[in-house]
Amino acid sequence: MRNVISALLSSAVIALAVPSLRAETNTCKPVTSLPFVISNSGIYCLTRDFSVNMPDGQAISINASHVVLDLNGHRIGNLSAGPTTQADGIYSTGHINLNIKNGTIRGFRNAISLIPGDDDSGIVIEDLRLDRNVEAGVLVLGKGAIVRNNQILETGPGRFGAIVMSGPGGHRVINNDIMTAPSGGITFTGNPDIGEDNLAVNNRISEASSGISYLFGATGKYRDNLTTSVVTPYSGGTDAGNNN
């Protein structure tokens, strides 16, 4: 009987595992050169590192909704353009359900600049290293975006911060590490008067002029965040506890 039970359990485990393995198997459309324009929904990925010298424009423009862009552990670098560059690394306007993840973007005006609109955006930005960008690592003008698990280094001088979330609100900024941000760490701004229900949870910010800020009508809560060597750790918003 014991052998029968063991066999049944093993079969159950295998049966449960098959859908998971199938779900993780994805094909992607390769990004083969820069600048690159994504015009159709789908899954796109980098297959190598890129170094560009772009004074303006966009390295990757997303001109469609329902897009996954996986940098696949690779780098998009624009450091040779210098601090006066007006180029953005990844840019999109008017599109929703975008997922950008898993790689490095450096040396742009904004590493990521997305303007989805005032409805829920379905935007997720995650698992990225964004360093030495001039204005912001992440700039989103819209509603309901998630920015999580990113490392953002040496952003500035800029105007508002390493992560800037603007628009009607509902943004989530979760578990990010921000280091050396003279213009600020995480900034929520209203558009034009409101920006409600923005949450900042479990972020770590160091060497910045400000930590987490709610400006121009933006509201929300912050919890479980840690700052060090930050001139103004928190301003605006509601302290929900365990912030230092």
Buried (B, 14 or more C-beta within 10 A) or exposed (E): EEEEEEEEEEEEEEEEEEEEEEEEEEEBEEBEEBEBEBEEEBBBBBEEEBEBEBEEBBBBBBBBBBBBBBBBEBBBBBBEBEEEBBBBBBBBBEBBBBBBBBBBBBBBBBBBBBBBBEEBBBBBBBBBBBBBBBBBBBBBBBBBBBBBBBBBBBBBEBEBBBBBBBBBBBBBBBBBBBBBBBBBBBBBBBBEEBBBBBBBBBBBBBBBBBBBBBBBBBBBBBBBBBBEEBEBBBEBBEEBEEBE
